[in-house]
């Protein structure tokens, strides 16, 4: 199934020739979860990211939907 992923912050630097306006169009297996996507993107520290699909924050075990736009952000800390 195809999805589109948009990366924000430092995550963009990990993908050569990444274009923010287009994002990444990826073909992933049916039934893939957020954790599978993070592994594909080589994002190993998943505690520091937030993935959002259709305006909803996703847990790592949630399945992705065909045709979805997934926004991936670094978690911000501070006070």
Secondary structure per residue as TSV (DSSP state, phi and psi in degrees):
chain	resnum	aa	ss	phi	psi
A	1	X	-	360.0	151.8
A	2	X	E	-98.5	140.4
A	3	X	E	-136.8	164.3
A	4	X	E	-118.3	135.0
A	5	X	E	-121.1	130.0
A	6	X	E	-113.8	128.2
A	7	X	E	-104.4	145.0
A	8	X	-	-128.0	156.5
A	9	X	G	66.6	-143.7
A	10	X	G	-63.8	-20.9
A	11	X	G	-60.3	-30.2
A	12	X	G	-63.1	-30.8
A	13	X	G	-69.0	-18.5
A	14	X	G	-78.3	-13.7
A	15	X	S	-115.1	109.0
A	16	X	T	-59.2	140.4
A	17	X	T	61.9	24.6
A	18	X	-	-65.8	134.5
A	19	X	-	-115.7	113.3
A	20	X	T	-58.7	-37.6
A	21	X	T	-70.3	-26.9
A	22	X	T	-100.0	-30.6
A	23	X	-	71.3	-160.0
A	24	X	E	-114.9	127.8
A	25	X	E	-96.2	121.0
A	26	X	E	-122.1	146.5
A	27	X	E	-104.4	117.0
A	28	X	-	-125.8	157.2
A	29	X	-	-64.0	145.6
A	30	X	T	-55.7	137.2
A	31	X	T	86.4	5.6
A	32	X	-	-64.3	147.1
A	33	X	B	-107.8	170.3
A	34	X	H	-56.8	-41.9
A	35	X	H	-60.0	-37.6
A	36	X	H	-64.9	-40.5
A	37	X	H	-64.3	-42.9
A	38	X	H	-62.6	-39.2
A	39	X	H	-64.0	-42.4
A	40	X	H	-61.2	-38.0
A	41	X	T	-84.1	-0.1
A	42	X	T	60.7	39.4
A	43	X	-	-99.7	100.4
A	44	X	-	-85.7	-33.0
A	45	X	-	-93.2	81.7
A	46	X	G	-72.0	-10.4
A	47	X	G	-72.7	-14.6
A	48	X	G	-102.7	11.9
A	49	X	E	-123.9	157.7
A	50	X	E	-128.8	127.4
A	51	X	E	-108.6	133.6
A	52	X	E	-125.8	131.6
A	53	X	E	-131.9	126.9
A	54	X	T	54.4	40.5
A	55	X	T	76.2	12.3
A	56	X	E	-125.9	131.6
A	57	X	E	-70.7	132.8
A	58	X	E	-102.6	143.1
A	59	X	-	-83.4	157.5
A	60	X	T	-59.4	-29.0
A	61	X	T	-88.2	-1.2
A	62	X	-	-76.7	142.5
A	63	X	B	-79.7	147.2
A	64	X	-	-91.6	153.9
A	65	X	-	-102.7	144.0
A	66	X	T	-59.2	136.1
A	67	X	T	79.3	2.2
A	68	X	-	-72.2	154.2
A	69	X	E	-103.8	120.7
A	70	X	E	-110.7	121.2
A	71	X	E	-99.7	130.0
A	72	X	E	-121.2	122.5
A	73	X	E	-121.2	154.0
A	74	X	E	-77.6	140.3
A	75	X	-	-70.7	137.8
A	76	X	-	-101.3	135.9
A	77	X	-	-119.0	157.1
A	78	X	-	155.3	-175.0
A	79	X	-	-162.0	360.0
